[in-house]
Amino acid sequence: MSEGKARIDETDIPAKMQTQAMACASQALDLFDVFGCISIATHIKKAIQEFDKMYGSGWQYVVGSNFGCFFTHTPGTFIYFALETLNFLIFKGATS
């Protein structure tokens, strides 16, 4: 497990949620090849279903080595971090 080696670039979620997200990402990297970004994102979604249960539905998971994005998120529900060669973006979409 390499969650201790994650580099958080930006976040506004509580430390407990940060730890949970990075632990799931680390576990996914142990299970899947780094080129399997869809499998990694799917694994994270399934592994941290607690986010949906505890913090409401609407969580989104983006994994890759090179991507751009623009989105609106609910305050307190965003983390962007790097682990190994991949970047991870997890957020809860905002309602209009």
PDB file as gemmi writes it, atoms N, CA and C in Angstrom:
CRYST1    1.000    1.000    1.000  90.00  90.00  90.00 P 1                      
ATOM      1  N   MET A   1       0.852  -1.180   0.000  1.00  0.00           N  
ATOM      2  CA  MET A   1       0.000   0.000   0.000  1.00  0.00           C  
ATOM      3  C   MET A   1       0.892   1.236   0.000  1.00  0.00           C  
ATOM      4  N   SER A   2       0.511   2.212  -0.789  1.00  0.00           N  
ATOM      5  CA  SER A   2       1.347   3.393  -0.924  1.00  0.00           C  
ATOM      6  C   SER A   2       0.603   4.679  -0.605  1.00  0.00           C  
ATOM      7  N   GLU A   3      -0.453   4.609   0.219  1.00  0.00           N  
ATOM      8  CA  GLU A   3      -1.215   5.818   0.505  1.00  0.00           C  
ATOM      9  C   GLU A   3      -0.392   6.888   1.201  1.00  0.00           C  
ATOM     10  N   GLY A   4       0.664   6.492   1.918  1.00  0.00           N  
ATOM     11  CA  GLY A   4       1.522   7.466   2.571  1.00  0.00           C  
ATOM     12  C   GLY A   4       2.340   8.274   1.580  1.00  0.00           C  
ATOM     13  N   LYS A   5       2.396   7.824   0.329  1.00  0.00           N  
ATOM     14  CA  LYS A   5       3.180   8.493  -0.694  1.00  0.00           C  
ATOM     15  C   LYS A   5       2.328   9.369  -1.598  1.00  0.00           C  
ATOM     16  N   ALA A   6       1.070   9.527  -1.270  1.00  0.00           N  
ATOM     17  CA  ALA A   6       0.193  10.373  -2.072  1.00  0.00           C  
ATOM     18  C   ALA A   6       0.547  11.837  -1.834  1.00  0.00           C  
ATOM     19  N   ARG A   7       0.377  12.630  -2.875  1.00  0.00           N  
ATOM     20  CA  ARG A   7       0.607  14.062  -2.785  1.00  0.00           C  
ATOM     21  C   ARG A   7      -0.716  14.769  -3.052  1.00  0.00           C  
ATOM     22  N   ILE A   8      -1.244  15.428  -2.054  1.00  0.00           N  
ATOM     23  CA  ILE A   8      -2.494  16.158  -2.224  1.00  0.00           C  
ATOM     24  C   ILE A   8      -2.181  17.507  -2.859  1.00  0.00           C  
ATOM     25  N   ASP A   9      -2.807  17.771  -3.993  1.00  0.00           N  
ATOM     26  CA  ASP A   9      -2.607  19.039  -4.684  1.00  0.00           C  
ATOM     27  C   ASP A   9      -3.645  20.071  -4.260  1.00  0.00           C  
ATOM     28  N   GLU A  10      -4.862  19.626  -4.015  1.00  0.00           N  
ATOM     29  CA  GLU A  10      -5.939  20.539  -3.637  1.00  0.00           C  
ATOM     30  C   GLU A  10      -7.046  19.733  -2.983  1.00  0.00           C  
ATOM     31  N   THR A  11      -7.623  20.280  -1.929  1.00  0.00           N  
ATOM     32  CA  THR A  11      -8.735  19.591  -1.276  1.00  0.00           C  
ATOM     33  C   THR A  11      -9.500  20.550  -0.384  1.00  0.00           C  
ATOM     34  N   ASP A  12     -10.744  20.231  -0.153  1.00  0.00           N  
ATOM     35  CA  ASP A  12     -11.523  20.944   0.858  1.00  0.00           C  
ATOM     36  C   ASP A  12     -12.343  19.957   1.701  1.00  0.00           C  
ATOM     37  N   ILE A  13     -11.972  18.668   1.628  1.00  0.00           N  
ATOM     38  CA  ILE A  13     -12.682  17.676   2.439  1.00  0.00           C  
ATOM     39  C   ILE A  13     -11.940  17.435   3.752  1.00  0.00           C  
ATOM     40  N   PRO A  14     -12.651  16.954   4.763  1.00  0.00           N  
ATOM     41  CA  PRO A  14     -12.022  16.666   6.056  1.00  0.00           C  
ATOM     42  C   PRO A  14     -10.948  15.578   5.940  1.00  0.00           C  
ATOM     43  N   ALA A  15     -10.019  15.593   6.883  1.00  0.00           N  
ATOM     44  CA  ALA A  15      -8.880  14.660   6.876  1.00  0.00           C  
ATOM     45  C   ALA A  15      -9.317  13.201   6.826  1.00  0.00           C  
ATOM     46  N   LYS A  16     -10.371  12.840   7.539  1.00  0.00           N  
ATOM     47  CA  LYS A  16     -10.843  11.450   7.541  1.00  0.00           C  
ATOM     48  C   LYS A  16     -11.246  11.005   6.133  1.00  0.00           C  
ATOM     49  N   MET A  17     -11.935  11.877   5.400  1.00  0.00           N  
ATOM     50  CA  MET A  17     -12.339  11.551   4.038  1.00  0.00           C  
ATOM     51  C   MET A  17     -11.129  11.492   3.110  1.00  0.00           C  
ATOM     52  N   GLN A  18     -10.152  12.369   3.325  1.00  0.00           N  
ATOM     53  CA  GLN A  18      -8.933  12.340   2.527  1.00  0.00           C  
ATOM     54  C   GLN A  18      -8.240  10.992   2.671  1.00  0.00           C  
ATOM     55  N   THR A  19      -8.101  10.551   3.910  1.00  0.00           N  
ATOM     56  CA  THR A  19      -7.435   9.280   4.188  1.00  0.00           C  
ATOM     57  C   THR A  19      -8.168   8.127   3.532  1.00  0.00           C  
ATOM     58  N   GLN A  20      -9.495   8.133   3.629  1.00  0.00           N  
ATOM     59  CA  GLN A  20     -10.292   7.062   3.036  1.00  0.00           C  
ATOM     60  C   GLN A  20     -10.137   7.044   1.516  1.00  0.00           C  
ATOM     61  N   ALA A  21     -10.182   8.198   0.881  1.00  0.00           N  
ATOM     62  CA  ALA A  21     -10.053   8.268  -0.572  1.00  0.00           C  
ATOM     63  C   ALA A  21      -8.684   7.779  -1.034  1.00  0.00           C  
ATOM     64  N   MET A  22      -7.634   8.222  -0.350  1.00  0.00           N  
ATOM     65  CA  MET A  22      -6.283   7.823  -0.747  1.00  0.00           C  
ATOM     66  C   MET A  22      -6.016   6.345  -0.476  1.00  0.00           C  
ATOM     67  N   ALA A  23      -6.583   5.805   0.591  1.00  0.00           N  
ATOM     68  CA  ALA A  23      -6.427   4.380   0.876  1.00  0.00           C  
ATOM     69  C   ALA A  23      -7.096   3.536  -0.205  1.00  0.00           C  
ATOM     70  N   CYS A  24      -8.265   3.948  -0.664  1.00  0.00           N  
ATOM     71  CA  CYS A  24      -8.948   3.218  -1.734  1.00  0.00           C  
ATOM     72  C   CYS A  24      -8.178   3.304  -3.046  1.00  0.00           C  
ATOM     73  N   ALA A  25      -7.611   4.461  -3.332  1.00  0.00           N  
ATOM     74  CA  ALA A  25      -6.804   4.609  -4.539  1.00  0.00           C  
ATOM     75  C   ALA A  25      -5.573   3.716  -4.473  1.00  0.00           C  
ATOM     76  N   SER A  26      -4.939   3.677  -3.323  1.00  0.00           N  
ATOM     77  CA  SER A  26      -3.760   2.833  -3.147  1.00  0.00           C  
ATOM     78  C   SER A  26      -4.121   1.361  -3.326  1.00  0.00           C  
ATOM     79  N   GLN A  27      -5.233   0.957  -2.762  1.00  0.00           N  
ATOM     80  CA  GLN A  27      -5.688  -0.434  -2.896  1.00  0.00           C  
ATOM     81  C   GLN A  27      -5.958  -0.761  -4.369  1.00  0.00           C  
ATOM     82  N   ALA A  28      -6.566   0.170  -5.082  1.00  0.00           N  
ATOM     83  CA  ALA A  28      -6.848  -0.054  -6.503  1.00  0.00           C  
ATOM     84  C   ALA A  28      -5.562  -0.219  -7.301  1.00  0.00           C  
ATOM     85  N   LEU A  29      -4.537   0.558  -6.959  1.00  0.00           N  
ATOM     86  CA  LEU A  29      -3.257   0.428  -7.660  1.00  0.00           C  
ATOM     87  C   LEU A  29      -2.582  -0.904  -7.354  1.00  0.00           C  
ATOM     88  N   ASP A  30      -2.855  -1.473  -6.195  1.00  0.00           N  
ATOM     89  CA  ASP A  30      -2.336  -2.797  -5.869  1.00  0.00           C  
ATOM     90  C   ASP A  30      -3.026  -3.873  -6.703  1.00  0.00           C  
ATOM     91  N   LEU A  31      -4.271  -3.616  -7.109  1.00  0.00           N  
ATOM     92  CA  LEU A  31      -5.075  -4.619  -7.815  1.00  0.00           C  
ATOM     93  C   LEU A  31      -5.023  -4.501  -9.332  1.00  0.00           C  
ATOM     94  N   PHE A  32      -4.833  -3.290  -9.842  1.00  0.00           N  
ATOM     95  CA  PHE A  32      -4.931  -3.048 -11.276  1.00  0.00           C  
ATOM     96  C   PHE A  32      -3.669  -2.378 -11.811  1.00  0.00           C  
ATOM     97  N   ASP A  33      -3.407  -2.608 -13.081  1.00  0.00           N  
ATOM     98  CA  ASP A  33      -2.310  -1.962 -13.786  1.00  0.00           C  
ATOM     99  C   ASP A  33      -2.603  -0.466 -13.895  1.00  0.00           C  
ATOM    100  N   VAL A  34      -1.579   0.362 -13.856  1.00  0.00           N  
ATOM    101  CA  VAL A  34      -1.789   1.812 -13.905  1.00  0.00           C  
ATOM    102  C   VAL A  34      -2.427   2.270 -15.216  1.00  0.00           C  
ATOM    103  N   PHE A  35      -2.428   1.430 -16.231  1.00  0.00           N  
ATOM    104  CA  PHE A  35      -3.062   1.779 -17.494  1.00  0.00           C  
ATOM    105  C   PHE A  35      -4.550   1.467 -17.491  1.00  0.00           C  
ATOM    106  N   GLY A  36      -5.027   0.816 -16.434  1.00  0.00           N  
ATOM    107  CA  GLY A  36      -6.441   0.469 -16.322  1.00  0.00           C  
ATOM    108  C   GLY A  36      -7.213   1.515 -15.543  1.00  0.00           C  
ATOM    109  N   CYS A  37      -7.187   2.753 -16.019  1.00  0.00           N  
ATOM    110  CA  CYS A  37      -7.789   3.866 -15.273  1.00  0.00           C  
ATOM    111  C   CYS A  37      -9.282   3.683 -15.030  1.00  0.00           C  
ATOM    112  N   ILE A  38      -9.996   3.111 -15.990  1.00  0.00           N  
ATOM    113  CA  ILE A  38     -11.431   2.884 -15.800  1.00  0.00           C  
ATOM    114  C   ILE A  38     -11.651   1.848 -14.706  1.00  0.00           C  
ATOM    115  N   SER A  39     -10.863   0.795 -14.695  1.00  0.00           N  
ATOM    116  CA  SER A  39     -10.975  -0.221 -13.646  1.00  0.00           C  
ATOM    117  C   SER A  39     -10.631   0.360 -12.284  1.00  0.00           C  
ATOM    118  N   ILE A  40      -9.635   1.211 -12.240  1.00  0.00           N  
ATOM    119  CA  ILE A  40      -9.230   1.844 -10.978  1.00  0.00           C  
ATOM    120  C   ILE A  40     -10.349   2.747 -10.468  1.00  0.00           C  
ATOM    121  N   ALA A  41     -10.902   3.577 -11.347  1.00  0.00           N  
ATOM    122  CA  ALA A  41     -11.994   4.472 -10.945  1.00  0.00           C  
ATOM    123  C   ALA A  41     -13.216   3.674 -10.490  1.00  0.00           C  
ATOM    124  N   THR A  42     -13.527   2.599 -11.195  1.00  0.00           N  
ATOM    125  CA  THR A  42     -14.660   1.749 -10.820  1.00  0.00           C  
ATOM    126  C   THR A  42     -14.431   1.116  -9.462  1.00  0.00           C  
ATOM    127  N   HIS A  43     -13.224   0.637  -9.229  1.00  0.00           N  
ATOM    128  CA  HIS A  43     -12.905   0.029  -7.936  1.00  0.00           C  
ATOM    129  C   HIS A  43     -13.071   1.055  -6.806  1.00  0.00           C  
ATOM    130  N   ILE A  44     -12.570   2.258  -7.015  1.00  0.00           N  
ATOM    131  CA  ILE A  44     -12.684   3.291  -5.987  1.00  0.00           C  
ATOM    132  C   ILE A  44     -14.155   3.594  -5.717  1.00  0.00           C  
ATOM    133  N   LYS A  45     -14.947   3.709  -6.766  1.00  0.00           N  
ATOM    134  CA  LYS A  45     -16.380   3.992  -6.609  1.00  0.00           C  
ATOM    135  C   LYS A  45     -17.043   2.912  -5.758  1.00  0.00           C  
ATOM    136  N   LYS A  46     -16.741   1.662  -6.049  1.00  0.00           N  
ATOM    137  CA  LYS A  46     -17.353   0.564  -5.299  1.00  0.00           C  
ATOM    138  C   LYS A  46     -16.804   0.483  -3.877  1.00  0.00           C  
ATOM    139  N   ALA A  47     -15.521   0.754  -3.716  1.00  0.00           N  
ATOM    140  CA  ALA A  47     -14.885   0.607  -2.410  1.00  0.00           C  
ATOM    141  C   ALA A  47     -15.307   1.695  -1.434  1.00  0.00           C  
ATOM    142  N   ILE A  48     -15.569   2.881  -1.937  1.00  0.00           N  
ATOM    143  CA  ILE A  48     -15.943   3.944  -1.000  1.00  0.00           C  
ATOM    144  C   ILE A  48     -17.402   4.347  -1.176  1.00  0.00           C  
ATOM    145  N   GLN A  49     -18.243   3.347  -1.303  1.00  0.00           N  
ATOM    146  CA  GLN A  49     -19.679   3.593  -1.328  1.00  0.00           C  
ATOM    147  C   GLN A  49     -20.138   4.225  -0.028  1.00  0.00           C  
ATOM    148  N   GLU A  50     -19.288   4.156   0.984  1.00  0.00           N  
ATOM    149  CA  GLU A  50     -19.602   4.814   2.241  1.00  0.00           C  
ATOM    150  C   GLU A  50     -19.773   6.314   2.031  1.00  0.00           C  
ATOM    151  N   PHE A  51     -19.071   6.884   1.040  1.00  0.00           N  
ATOM    152  CA  PHE A  51     -19.243   8.311   0.762  1.00  0.00           C  
ATOM    153  C   PHE A  51     -20.706   8.585   0.423  1.00  0.00           C  
ATOM    154  N   ASP A  52     -21.286   7.748  -0.434  1.00  0.00           N  
ATOM    155  CA  ASP A  52     -22.689   7.916  -0.805  1.00  0.00           C  
ATOM    156  C   ASP A  52     -23.605   7.743   0.404  1.00  0.00           C  
ATOM    157  N   LYS A  53     -23.317   6.743   1.223  1.00  0.00           N  
ATOM    158  CA  LYS A  53     -24.159   6.480   2.393  1.00  0.00           C  
ATOM    159  C   LYS A  53     -24.046   7.585   3.433  1.00  0.00           C  
ATOM    160  N   MET A  54     -22.831   8.036   3.698  1.00  0.00           N  
ATOM    161  CA  MET A  54     -22.607   8.993   4.770  1.00  0.00           C  
ATOM    162  C   MET A  54     -22.780  10.452   4.334  1.00  0.00           C  
ATOM    163  N   TYR A  55     -22.439  10.742   3.076  1.00  0.00           N  
ATOM    164  CA  TYR A  55     -22.387  12.134   2.638  1.00  0.00           C  
ATOM    165  C   TYR A  55     -23.319  12.434   1.471  1.00  0.00           C  
ATOM    166  N   GLY A  56     -24.203  11.509   1.123  1.00  0.00           N  
ATOM    167  CA  GLY A  56     -25.145  11.701   0.025  1.00  0.00           C  
ATOM    168  C   GLY A  56     -24.589  11.235  -1.305  1.00  0.00           C  
ATOM    169  N   SER A  57     -25.475  10.986  -2.233  1.00  0.00           N  
ATOM    170  CA  SER A  57     -25.058  10.466  -3.537  1.00  0.00           C  
ATOM    171  C   SER A  57     -24.558  11.592  -4.440  1.00  0.00           C  
ATOM    172  N   GLY A  58     -23.970  11.199  -5.549  1.00  0.00           N  
ATOM    173  CA  GLY A  58     -23.493  12.160  -6.535  1.00  0.00           C  
ATOM    174  C   GLY A  58     -21.987  12.280  -6.626  1.00  0.00           C  
ATOM    175  N   TRP A  59     -21.246  11.365  -6.001  1.00  0.00           N  
ATOM    176  CA  TRP A  59     -19.779  11.409  -6.026  1.00  0.00           C  
ATOM    177  C   TRP A  59     -19.270  10.967  -7.390  1.00  0.00           C  
ATOM    178  N   GLN A  60     -18.238  11.652  -7.876  1.00  0.00           N  
ATOM    179  CA  GLN A  60     -17.631  11.377  -9.170  1.00  0.00           C  
ATOM    180  C   GLN A  60     -16.156  11.053  -8.972  1.00  0.00           C  
ATOM    181  N   TYR A  61     -15.636  10.162  -9.818  1.00  0.00           N  
ATOM    182  CA  TYR A  61     -14.262   9.679  -9.691  1.00  0.00           C  
ATOM    183  C   TYR A  61     -13.575   9.751 -11.046  1.00  0.00           C  
ATOM    184  N   VAL A  62     -12.477  10.474 -11.113  1.00  0.00           N  
ATOM    185  CA  VAL A  62     -11.711  10.623 -12.350  1.00  0.00           C  
ATOM    186  C   VAL A  62     -10.279  10.187 -12.051  1.00  0.00           C  
ATOM    187  N   VAL A  63      -9.737   9.318 -12.905  1.00  0.00           N  
ATOM    188  CA  VAL A  63      -8.388   8.808 -12.714  1.00  0.00           C  
ATOM    189  C   VAL A  63      -7.657   8.887 -14.040  1.00  0.00           C  
ATOM    190  N   GLY A  64      -6.426   9.383 -14.023  1.00  0.00           N  
ATOM    191  CA  GLY A  64      -5.633   9.423 -15.238  1.00  0.00           C  
ATOM    192  C   GLY A  64      -4.311  10.120 -15.015  1.00  0.00           C  
ATOM    193  N   SER A  65      -3.487  10.076 -16.037  1.00  0.00           N  
ATOM    194  CA  SER A  65      -2.187  10.718 -15.926  1.00  0.00           C  
ATOM    195  C   SER A  65      -2.173  12.092 -16.579  1.00  0.00           C  
ATOM    196  N   ASN A  66      -3.160  12.362 -17.418  1.00  0.00           N  
ATOM    197  CA  ASN A  66      -3.188  13.643 -18.113  1.00  0.00           C  
ATOM    198  C   ASN A  66      -4.630  13.946 -18.505  1.00  0.00           C  
ATOM    199  N   PHE A  67      -5.267  14.830 -17.765  1.00  0.00           N  
ATOM    200  CA  PHE A  67      -6.621  15.214 -18.115  1.00  0.00           C  
ATOM    201  C   PHE A  67      -6.882  16.643 -17.654  1.00  0.00           C  
ATOM    202  N   GLY A  68      -7.780  17.285 -18.326  1.00  0.00           N  
ATOM    203  CA  GLY A  68      -8.241  18.602 -17.925  1.00  0.00           C  
ATOM    204  C   GLY A  68      -9.685  18.483 -17.505  1.00  0.00           C  
ATOM    205  N   CYS A  69     -10.123  19.396 -16.681  1.00  0.00           N  
ATOM    206  CA  CYS A  69     -11.513  19.327 -16.255  1.00  0.00           C  
ATOM    207  C   CYS A  69     -11.989  20.694 -15.789  1.00  0.00           C  
ATOM    208  N   PHE A  70     -13.287  20.839 -15.800  1.00  0.00           N  
ATOM    209  CA  PHE A  70     -13.935  22.009 -15.235  1.00  0.00           C  
ATOM    210  C   PHE A  70     -15.254  21.502 -14.685  1.00  0.00           C  
ATOM    211  N   PHE A  71     -15.525  21.771 -13.427  1.00  0.00           N  
ATOM    212  CA  PHE A  71     -16.742  21.266 -12.810  1.00  0.00           C  
ATOM    213  C   PHE A  71     -17.117  22.147 -11.628  1.00  0.00           C  
ATOM    214  N   THR A  72     -18.331  21.992 -11.196  1.00  0.00           N  
ATOM    215  CA  THR A  72     -18.806  22.662  -9.995  1.00  0.00           C  
ATOM    216  C   THR A  72     -19.075  21.584  -8.960  1.00  0.00           C  
ATOM    217  N   HIS A  73     -18.545  21.782  -7.767  1.00  0.00           N  
ATOM    218  CA  HIS A  73     -18.719  20.771  -6.729  1.00  0.00           C  
ATOM    219  C   HIS A  73     -19.378  21.377  -5.503  1.00  0.00           C  
ATOM    220  N   THR A  74     -19.954  20.500  -4.709  1.00  0.00           N  
ATOM    221  CA  THR A  74     -20.520  20.900  -3.436  1.00  0.00           C  
ATOM    222  C   THR A  74     -19.371  21.259  -2.503  1.00  0.00           C  
ATOM    223  N   PRO A  75     -19.422  22.393  -1.822  1.00  0.00           N  
ATOM    224  CA  PRO A  75     -18.331  22.753  -0.899  1.00  0.00           C  
ATOM    225  C   PRO A  75     -18.056  21.655   0.130  1.00  0.00           C  
ATOM    226  N   GLY A  76     -16.776  21.407   0.375  1.00  0.00           N  
ATOM    227  CA  GLY A  76     -16.371  20.387   1.336  1.00  0.00           C  
ATOM    228  C   GLY A  76     -16.350  18.977   0.784  1.00  0.00           C  
ATOM    229  N   THR A  77     -16.345  18.831  -0.559  1.00  0.00           N  
ATOM    230  CA  THR A  77     -16.433  17.496  -1.158  1.00  0.00           C  
ATOM    231  C   THR A  77     -15.465  17.296  -2.322  1.00  0.00           C  
ATOM    232  N   PHE A  78     -14.287  17.873  -2.247  1.00  0.00           N  
ATOM    233  CA  PHE A  78     -13.365  17.840  -3.379  1.00  0.00           C  
ATOM    234  C   PHE A  78     -11.962  17.463  -2.917  1.00  0.00           C  
ATOM    235  N   ILE A  79     -11.341  16.520  -3.646  1.00  0.00           N  
ATOM    236  CA  ILE A  79      -9.932  16.209  -3.425  1.00  0.00           C  
ATOM    237  C   ILE A  79      -9.291  15.877  -4.769  1.00  0.00           C  
ATOM    238  N   TYR A  80      -8.101  16.409  -4.961  1.00  0.00           N  
ATOM    239  CA  TYR A  80      -7.294  16.122  -6.146  1.00  0.00           C  
ATOM    240  C   TYR A  80      -5.910  15.757  -5.637  1.00  0.00           C  
ATOM    241  N   PHE A  81      -5.481  14.518  -5.912  1.00  0.00           N  
ATOM    242  CA  PHE A  81      -4.188  14.068  -5.417  1.00  0.00           C  
ATOM    243  C   PHE A  81      -3.501  13.178  -6.437  1.00  0.00           C  
ATOM    244  N   ALA A  82      -2.200  13.014  -6.262  1.00  0.00           N  
ATOM    245  CA  ALA A  82      -1.386  12.160  -7.126  1.00  0.00           C  
ATOM    246  C   ALA A  82      -0.869  10.987  -6.309  1.00  0.00           C  
ATOM    247  N   LEU A  83      -0.830   9.837  -6.949  1.00  0.00           N  
ATOM    248  CA  LEU A  83      -0.313   8.631  -6.326  1.00  0.00           C  
ATOM    249  C   LEU A  83       0.364   7.821  -7.423  1.00  0.00           C  
ATOM    250  N   GLU A  84       1.622   7.505  -7.203  1.00  0.00           N  
ATOM    251  CA  GLU A  84       2.445   6.883  -8.235  1.00  0.00           C  
ATOM    252  C   GLU A  84       2.417   7.778  -9.470  1.00  0.00           C  
ATOM    253  N   THR A  85       2.000   7.249 -10.629  1.00  0.00           N  
ATOM    254  CA  THR A  85       2.020   8.046 -11.857  1.00  0.00           C  
ATOM    255  C   THR A  85       0.643   8.591 -12.237  1.00  0.00           C  
ATOM    256  N   LEU A  86      -0.344   8.397 -11.372  1.00  0.00           N  
ATOM    257  CA  LEU A  86      -1.712   8.797 -11.698  1.00  0.00           C  
ATOM    258  C   LEU A  86      -2.205   9.943 -10.827  1.00  0.00           C  
ATOM    259  N   ASN A  87      -3.154  10.673 -11.378  1.00  0.00           N  
ATOM    260  CA  ASN A  87      -3.847  11.726 -10.650  1.00  0.00           C  
ATOM    261  C   ASN A  87      -5.278  11.252 -10.379  1.00  0.00           C  
ATOM    262  N   PHE A  88      -5.795  11.641  -9.229  1.00  0.00           N  
ATOM    263  CA  PHE A  88      -7.117  11.235  -8.788  1.00  0.00           C  
ATOM    264  C   PHE A  88      -7.925  12.478  -8.436  1.00  0.00           C  
ATOM    265  N   LEU A  89      -9.106  12.568  -9.010  1.00  0.00           N  
ATOM    266  CA  LEU A  89     -10.021  13.661  -8.743  1.00  0.00           C  
ATOM    267  C   LEU A  89     -11.322  13.049  -8.241  1.00  0.00           C  
ATOM    268  N   ILE A  90     -11.701  13.386  -7.035  1.00  0.00           N  
ATOM    269  CA  ILE A  90     -12.922  12.874  -6.432  1.00  0.00           C  
ATOM    270  C   ILE A  90     -13.713  14.073  -5.924  1.00  0.00           C  
ATOM    271  N   PHE A  91     -14.980  14.127  -6.313  1.00  0.00           N  
ATOM    272  CA  PHE A  91     -15.808  15.242  -5.888  1.00  0.00           C  
ATOM    273  C   PHE A  91     -17.269  14.862  -5.934  1.00  0.00           C  
ATOM    274  N   LYS A  92     -18.061  15.629  -5.233  1.00  0.00           N  
ATOM    275  CA  LYS A  92     -19.508  15.458  -5.266  1.00  0.00           C  
ATOM    276  C   LYS A  92     -20.070  16.596  -6.104  1.00  0.00           C  
ATOM    277  N   GLY A  93     -20.790  16.245  -7.140  1.00  0.00           N  
ATOM    278  CA  GLY A  93     -21.345  17.260  -8.014  1.00  0.00           C  
ATOM    279  C   GLY A  93     -22.309  18.180  -7.287  1.00  0.00           C  
ATOM    280  N   ALA A  94     -22.313  19.430  -7.689  1.00  0.00           N  
ATOM    281  CA  ALA A  94     -23.192  20.422  -7.076  1.00  0.00           C  
ATOM    282  C   ALA A  94     -24.552  20.391  -7.746  1.00  0.00           C  
ATOM    283  N   THR A  95     -25.564  20.684  -6.965  1.00  0.00           N  
ATOM    284  CA  THR A  95     -26.899  20.838  -7.542  1.00  0.00           C  
ATOM    285  C   THR A  95     -27.058  22.296  -7.944  1.00  0.00           C  
ATOM    286  N   SER A  96     -27.847  22.530  -8.945  1.00  0.00           N  
ATOM    287  CA  SER A  96     -27.975  23.910  -9.444  1.00  0.00           C  
ATOM    288  C   SER A  96     -28.831  24.786  -8.579  1.00  0.00           C  
TER     289      SER A  96                                                      
END                                                                             
